[in-house]
Amino acid sequence: MQLSRIIMDTPHDCESVEEIKEALQNNNPALAIAKIQEYLDRQKNTALNIAITGESGSGKSAFVNVFRGIKNGDAGAAPTGCVETTSEPTPYPHPNYPNVTLWDLPGVGTTKFPADQYLKLVGFEKFDFFIIISDTRFRENDVKLAREIQEMKKKFYFVRSKIDDVLRAEKQSQREFNETETKERIRDNCIQGLQEQGIQSPQVFLVSSFELHLHDFSLLTETLERELPEHKRNVLLFAMPNISQEIINKKKKAFQANIKYVASLSAAAAAVPVPGLSIAVDAALLIRVVKEYAVGFGLDIPSLENLAINTGVLFTDLMAVITSPLATIEITVERIFKVFSHCASSAALMAAEEGARFIPLIGIPAAMGLSFTTTYRMLNFILDKLADDAQKVFKKALNTTE
């Protein structure tokens, strides 16, 4: 079994992957496996700190909550209100990805946090980027903060919040209402106002915390993902709510890119001539990875319950479109092997692996190859099913059809 061929066939400029390739080229499979495990763990543990700031009452806390898939008022939610509810920088870890933290920062320009000292007082160094939120035109304090952030060589983005309220009011007051033109006018107005105050090429996004799938939230997430360092892009991607088919497809592609590394760990276990060990390792790997898939696609019970409440679609109706036996339930060894039994080729490969391991000379390499192939096929099979279910749930939540 040539692990080097498997890893090296896929070009990648990640430093960790280059270390894996080097270990394999030097005929050091033990080091390669250690590096693979380190690579997979690093992806899960990479910290991403997002600062959410703006003046009081601008909708910061509501944005923090909806990004994390938590309803206002839930346990662990950022408190919302029409007055300033945040007196100190407050961290809100993502419930499914605790390495991703949204920080609800105090309003800019308060007595305790004056604009000219704001970044120092909130500890700007730890934040990867800033989102500056306003529910009206961006004010002087917002601009001062943007300038300070720019001087510190950090990224910042302007979010015009509560756009649903504005559009509703505009629709009621205008005889001939055009939503697209109205949003363009609001966006242009914000950009012009920021440019007049010295902000060059400001990026402004119109967002409703109650209608994430509408307006500019998808564009915002695409921009954040594009402008983040490469090693943090997937960290952000997996924490994003599934508010578009494109995000679901991107998550699937990111999950798929790691399958060869997980399968390589399976192949390493197959090199040990202990009956049943490879199967046990494969089951443990699959359970861990499939759980990540289900949570990432929002197919766990808490995510589906929140989606039902946020969209008004019955929870039972969302459940009804799910076909994978590994969604919405506890992932166990028994359920994993039940899926194995429905995939005849994988079941046959697994049986062949156990027998091949004890063939003199060629047995271990053959068992490693069979183990890799089995795990690789199974994970792709499961990923396809769960991604399809995620798309069906998304369409059902929006009451759309094919």
PyMOL commands that set and color helices and strands:
alter all, ss='L'
color gray80, all
select helices_A, chain A and resi 3-8+15-25+29-45+60-67+115-122+124-126+140-151+163-173+179-196+217-227+230-239+245-257+259-270+277-296+301-311+315-320+333-342+344-356+363-397
alter helices_A, ss='H'
color red, helices_A
select strands_A, chain A and resi 48-54+90-93+100-104+129-134+155-160+204-206
alter strands_A, ss='S'
color yellow, strands_A
deselect
rebuild
show_as cartoon
